[in-house]
Amino acid sequence: MQYQADVKRYETMQYNRCGNSGLKLPAVSLGLWHNFGSTGVYENMRRICFTAFDHGITHFDLANNYGPEPGSAEQNFGRILREELHAYRDELIVSTKAGFTMWDGPYGDWGSRKYLIASLDQSLSRMGLDYVDLFYHHRMDPETPLEETMGALASIVQSGKALYVGISNYDGEHLKKACALLEELRCPFIINQNRYSIFDRTIEENGLKETAASLKKGIIAFSPLAQGLLTDRYLHGVPGDSRIRTDGRFLKEETVNQRISQIRELHELASQRGEPLASLALAWVLKDQDVTSVLVGASRPEQVVENLGMLKSAPFTQEELRRIDEIAGR
């Protein structure tokens, strides 16, 4: 049977305005960084996407190199769009990025005008779309002039291939410069995508969070659960079916061992609040209005629902915030 979205899908989700733009994003967005590549199970991908949308998650975040293989996440999501979600296209925010290595040779990486425009054309072809709602430059390029990279983003919007643009993995200084260039080009730049969690405060240290707030730009946080550290999964060691065992690129067993006492203390605090550790961690990222949305991944539909539990989290007391900082070593 053709998928039909839950009629109550917008009743429980919170939607936050992205900076001072007209766009609102769900408090929880779905990232397709993992589990949507060529090694994934297509039926599981479908069920994850349907579960997300049925619960009001309207934003699906991709990048040109998400896989494995690079490009395969966009291909699989494009198939889901074409076969099941096409009727809801105008209710969806689809984002993608370019900035990391995508193809061989000097034109398949970083931030040149040639690479960014060609990459988006390829992404649109893989997903079967005429445009994306949001297109990001994925990382700062130390060699290409920022004027060229931002000019390419402006051209992409002018061409109708993206509605808004964002930048990812920038610091506060380069955010300020990028914003000035994009404002001069009258390009709708609305959001920054950066890693942020209780354990990773880089955007507080490099000025990104403060600068984004002052410029009235949104922030969407990826890895808010620190690759699963800030969940109940590792309370008793590394499970045999953990991705650490099969793919150690993103989380190492030694990192789990180094953090285990902190994880258990945070779990105890979450228990006192009557919620899982993941809910506490996600709610912490969204504790102020500086962060628009948290990006969560999922290996199964049930994880999507579990992460949405943070929408019921109580506000933090000052003592709880102090305790979280203390446990995290801040």
C-alpha positions in Angstrom: 0.0 0.0 0.0 1.1 3.6 -0.7 2.4 5.3 2.4 -0.1 7.8 4.0 1.3 10.1 6.7 -0.3 10.1 10.2 -2.9 12.9 10.3 -1.8 13.8 13.8 1.9 14.3 12.8 2.1 18.0 13.7 0.4 17.7 17.1 3.4 17.0 19.3 6.5 18.4 17.5 7.9 21.7 18.5 9.0 24.0 15.6 11.7 26.7 16.1 12.3 29.7 13.9 15.7 29.5 12.2 17.4 32.7 13.2 15.4 35.7 12.0 14.4 33.9 8.8 10.9 32.8 7.9 11.8 29.1 8.1 11.0 26.9 11.0 12.7 23.6 11.7 11.5 20.8 13.9 13.3 20.6 17.3 14.5 17.2 16.2 15.7 16.6 12.6 16.7 13.3 11.0 20.3 13.0 9.8 21.1 10.4 7.1 24.8 10.3 7.8 24.7 6.6 8.9 22.4 3.6 7.9 21.2 5.0 4.6 24.1 3.9 2.4 24.6 1.0 0.1 25.3 -1.3 3.1 21.9 -0.5 4.7 18.6 -2.3 4.4 16.2 -0.4 2.2 13.1 -1.5 4.0 14.6 -0.2 7.3 15.4 3.1 5.7 11.7 3.5 4.6 10.4 2.7 8.0 12.8 5.2 9.7 11.7 8.0 7.3 8.0 7.2 7.7 8.3 7.0 11.5 10.1 10.3 11.6 7.5 12.1 9.4 4.6 10.5 11.2 5.9 12.2 14.4 6.4 15.7 12.8 10.1 15.5 11.8 10.0 17.4 8.5 13.7 18.0 8.0 15.9 15.3 6.4 19.6 16.1 6.3 22.0 14.6 3.8 25.4 15.4 2.2 26.9 14.4 -1.2 29.3 12.0 0.5 27.0 10.2 2.9 27.1 6.5 2.3 28.9 4.2 2.0 29.4 4.4 -1.0 29.4 8.3 -1.4 26.2 9.4 -2.9 24.2 6.3 -1.9 22.3 7.9 0.9 21.0 10.5 -1.5 20.1 7.8 -4.0 18.2 5.8 -1.3 16.4 8.8 0.0 15.6 9.9 -3.5 13.9 6.5 -4.1 11.9 6.9 -0.9 10.8 10.4 -2.1 9.9 9.2 -5.5 8.0 6.1 -4.4 6.4 7.1 -1.1 6.9 10.7 0.0 6.5 12.7 -3.2 2.9 13.8 -2.2 4.4 15.5 0.8 7.3 17.3 -0.8 6.1 20.7 0.1 5.9 19.6 3.8 9.5 18.5 3.8 12.8 20.3 4.3 15.5 18.5 2.4 19.1 19.6 2.9 22.4 18.5 1.5 26.0 19.6 1.5 29.3 19.7 -0.4 32.8 20.3 0.9 34.4 16.9 1.5 36.0 14.6 -1.1 33.4 13.3 -3.5 35.2 12.4 -6.7 38.8 12.1 -8.0 40.8 14.9 -9.3 41.2 18.6 -8.4 37.5 19.5 -8.8 35.8 17.1 -6.4 36.6 18.6 -3.0 36.7 21.8 -0.8 35.0 25.0 -1.8 35.5 26.1 -5.4 32.7 27.4 -7.5 33.1 24.5 -9.9 32.9 21.9 -7.2 29.9 23.3 -5.3 27.7 23.8 -8.4 28.6 20.5 -10.0 28.1 18.6 -6.7 24.7 20.1 -6.1 23.7 19.2 -9.7 24.8 15.6 -9.0 22.9 15.6 -5.6 19.7 16.8 -7.3 20.0 14.1 -9.9 20.5 11.4 -7.3 17.5 12.5 -5.3 15.3 13.3 -8.3 14.7 16.8 -7.2 14.5 20.2 -8.9 15.8 22.0 -5.8 16.8 21.4 -2.2 15.4 23.6 0.6 18.8 24.1 2.2 22.3 23.7 0.7 25.5 23.9 2.9 29.2 24.4 2.3 30.4 21.5 4.4 33.7 22.8 5.8 36.0 25.8 5.7 38.4 25.8 2.7 41.8 27.2 3.6 42.8 27.9 0.0 39.8 29.0 -2.0 38.8 32.7 -1.3 35.8 32.9 0.8 34.3 35.3 -1.7 34.3 32.6 -4.3 32.7 30.0 -2.1 30.0 32.4 -0.9 29.5 33.7 -4.4 28.8 30.1 -5.5 26.2 29.7 -2.8 24.5 32.9 -3.9 24.5 31.7 -7.5 22.9 28.4 -6.5 20.0 30.2 -4.8 19.7 32.6 -7.8 19.5 29.6 -10.1 16.6 28.2 -8.1 18.4 25.0 -7.1 18.3 25.9 -3.3 15.9 28.0 -1.3 18.3 28.8 1.6 22.0 28.3 2.3 24.1 27.4 5.3 27.6 26.7 6.4 28.9 23.8 8.4 32.0 23.3 10.5 32.9 27.0 10.5 34.2 28.9 13.5 32.9 32.3 14.7 35.5 34.4 12.8 34.8 32.8 9.5 31.0 32.8 10.1 31.1 36.6 10.5 33.0 37.0 7.3 30.8 34.6 5.4 27.7 36.3 6.7 28.9 39.8 5.6 29.6 38.5 2.1 26.2 36.7 1.8 24.3 39.7 3.0 26.0 41.9 0.4 24.9 39.3 -2.2 21.4 39.3 -0.8 21.6 35.5 -0.3 19.3 33.9 2.3 21.9 32.5 4.6 20.1 31.2 7.7 21.9 28.4 9.5 25.1 26.9 10.8 25.6 23.1 11.2 28.2 22.1 13.9 29.0 19.4 16.3 27.7 20.2 19.8 27.0 18.1 22.9 27.5 18.0 26.6 31.0 16.4 25.8 31.9 18.7 22.9 31.7 22.4 23.5 33.8 23.5 20.5 31.2 26.0 19.3 31.3 27.8 22.6 35.1 27.9 22.6 35.6 29.1 19.0 33.0 31.8 19.0 30.5 30.2 16.7 27.6 30.0 19.1 27.9 33.5 20.4 28.5 34.9 16.9 25.5 33.1 15.4 23.3 34.5 18.2 24.5 38.0 17.6 24.0 37.7 13.8 20.5 36.1 14.3 21.5 32.9 12.5 20.3 29.5 13.4 22.3 26.5 14.6 21.6 22.9 14.0 23.7 20.5 16.1 25.0 17.2 14.8 26.3 14.4 17.1 24.3 15.8 20.1 24.5 12.3 21.6 28.3 12.1 21.0 28.0 9.1 18.7 25.9 7.2 21.2 28.1 8.0 24.3 25.2 10.1 25.8 22.7 7.2 25.8 22.2 4.2 27.9 23.9 1.9 25.4 27.4 1.9 26.9 26.5 1.9 30.6 27.7 -1.6 31.0 30.5 -1.7 28.4 30.5 -2.1 24.6 27.8 -4.4 23.3 28.8 -7.1 20.9 26.6 -5.6 18.1 27.9 -2.1 18.6 29.1 -0.2 15.5 32.4 0.2 17.3 33.1 -3.5 16.5 32.3 -3.1 12.8 33.2 0.5 12.1 35.6 2.3 14.4 35.9 5.5 12.4 33.6 7.6 14.6 33.8 6.1 18.1 36.6 4.1 19.8 36.2 1.6 22.7 38.9 3.5 24.5 36.8 6.6 24.4 33.9 4.7 26.0 36.2 3.5 28.7 37.6 7.0 29.3 34.1 8.5 29.6 32.3 5.7 31.4 32.2 7.3 34.9 30.9 10.5 33.4 28.3 8.6 31.4 27.1 6.8 34.5 26.9 10.1 36.5 24.9 11.7 33.8 22.6 8.7 33.6 22.0 9.0 37.3 21.1 12.7 36.9 18.7 11.8 34.1 17.1 9.1 36.2 16.5 11.7 39.0 14.7 13.8 36.3 12.7 10.7 35.3 14.0 10.4 31.8 16.6 8.5 29.7 20.1 9.9 29.3 19.5 10.5 25.6 16.5 12.8 26.5 18.6 14.8 28.9 21.5 15.1 26.4 19.2 16.3 23.6 17.3 18.7 25.9 20.6 20.1 27.1 21.6 21.1 23.5 18.3 22.8 23.0 18.2 24.4 26.5 18.4 28.0 25.1 17.2 29.6 21.9 20.6 29.7 20.3 20.2 26.2 18.9 17.3 25.7 16.4 17.3 21.9 16.1 19.2 18.7 17.0 20.2 16.2 14.3 19.7 12.6 15.3 20.5 9.5 13.4 18.7 6.2 13.8 19.5 2.5 13.0 15.8 1.5 13.5 12.5 3.3 13.7 12.1 2.8 17.5 15.2 5.0 18.0 13.5 7.9 16.4 10.6 7.6 18.8 12.9 7.2 21.7 14.8 10.4 20.8 11.5 12.3 20.5 11.1 11.7 24.2 13.2 14.8 24.9 10.2 16.9 23.8 8.7 16.1 27.2 11.8 17.0 29.2 11.3 19.5 32.0 13.4 22.7 31.9 16.8 22.4 33.7 17.3 24.0 37.0 20.5 26.1 37.5 21.7 23.4 39.9 21.2 20.7 37.2 23.1 22.8 34.6 25.9 23.3 37.1 26.1 19.6 37.8 26.2 18.7 34.1 29.1 21.1 33.6 30.8 19.6 36.6 30.4 16.0 35.4 31.6 17.0 31.9 34.7 18.7 33.4 33.8 22.2 32.5 
